[in-house]
Amino acid sequence: MKHPIELIIWRDIASHKAANWSESPLSGGTWVMYTAGWVTDETEREVTVHSTLGDPSREPTFAHDTVIPKGCIEKRMTLRKHLPKFEVSK
């Protein structure tokens, strides 16, 4: 199973009253976001990244997804090309 681990730097929309993102109102513009995780799907328009991996000694399951429009991506860096092989102690 091949799912590269990437760091994706991208721009997200911003709101003038961004509760939970900022204590103060924003002056406009966009936010620079840094998302790292397993790239589990990629289409012509978007990239899906998951930040959580279930027990890899079984069929891996992914959770906590972020879908990033490719038009918002400023930079992509591959941190690891595939899942590492390791055993989970029981």
C-alpha positions as CSV (number, residue, x, y, z in Angstrom):
1,M,0.0,0.0,0.0
2,K,1.5,3.3,-1.0
3,H,0.4,6.5,0.7
4,P,3.1,9.2,0.7
5,I,3.3,11.4,3.8
6,E,3.4,15.0,2.6
7,L,3.6,18.5,4.0
8,I,1.2,20.8,2.0
9,I,1.4,24.6,2.3
10,W,-1.8,26.2,1.1
11,R,-4.1,29.2,1.4
12,D,-7.4,29.0,3.1
13,I,-10.3,31.6,3.2
14,A,-10.5,33.9,6.1
15,S,-13.5,35.5,7.8
16,H,-13.7,38.9,9.5
17,K,-15.2,37.2,12.6
18,A,-13.2,33.9,12.7
19,A,-14.3,32.4,16.0
20,N,-12.0,29.6,17.1
21,W,-9.3,30.7,14.6
22,S,-8.4,34.1,16.1
23,E,-9.2,36.2,19.1
24,S,-9.4,39.4,17.1
25,P,-11.2,40.3,13.8
26,L,-9.1,39.8,10.7
27,S,-8.3,42.6,8.3
28,G,-9.1,40.4,5.3
29,G,-6.9,38.3,3.1
30,T,-6.2,34.6,3.5
31,W,-4.5,32.3,5.9
32,V,-1.4,30.2,5.2
33,M,-2.1,26.7,6.3
34,Y,0.4,23.8,6.9
35,T,-1.2,20.3,6.6
36,A,0.9,17.2,7.1
37,G,-0.3,13.6,6.6
38,W,-0.9,10.7,4.3
39,V,-2.1,11.6,0.9
40,T,-4.9,9.0,0.4
41,D,-6.6,10.5,-2.7
42,E,-5.8,12.9,-5.4
43,T,-8.0,14.1,-8.3
44,E,-7.5,16.7,-11.0
45,R,-9.1,19.3,-8.6
46,E,-8.1,18.3,-5.0
47,V,-5.9,16.4,-2.7
48,T,-7.1,14.5,0.4
49,V,-4.8,14.3,3.3
50,H,-5.4,12.2,6.5
51,S,-3.6,13.0,9.8
52,T,-4.4,9.8,11.6
53,L,-3.6,6.2,10.7
54,G,-5.2,3.1,12.3
55,D,-3.2,-0.1,13.2
56,P,-0.9,-0.5,10.1
57,S,-0.3,-4.2,10.9
58,R,-3.9,-4.8,9.6
59,E,-5.5,-3.1,6.7
60,P,-4.7,0.5,7.4
61,T,-7.6,2.9,8.1
62,F,-7.3,6.6,7.9
63,A,-9.1,9.4,9.8
64,H,-9.2,13.2,10.3
65,D,-9.2,14.2,6.6
66,T,-8.6,17.6,5.0
67,V,-9.6,18.1,1.3
68,I,-7.5,20.8,-0.2
69,P,-8.3,22.4,-3.6
70,K,-5.3,22.2,-5.8
71,G,-5.7,25.9,-6.8
72,C,-5.0,26.8,-3.2
73,I,-1.7,24.8,-2.9
74,E,1.5,26.9,-2.8
75,K,4.0,24.1,-2.1
76,R,4.1,20.3,-1.6
77,M,6.9,18.4,0.1
78,T,7.1,14.6,0.3
79,L,8.3,13.6,3.8
80,R,8.1,9.9,3.3
81,K,7.2,7.9,0.1
82,H,5.3,5.0,1.7
83,L,4.0,3.6,5.0
84,P,6.9,2.4,7.2
85,K,7.0,-1.3,8.1
86,F,6.8,-1.8,11.9
87,E,5.1,-4.0,14.4
88,V,2.7,-3.0,17.1
89,S,3.2,-4.6,20.5
90,K,0.1,-6.2,22.0
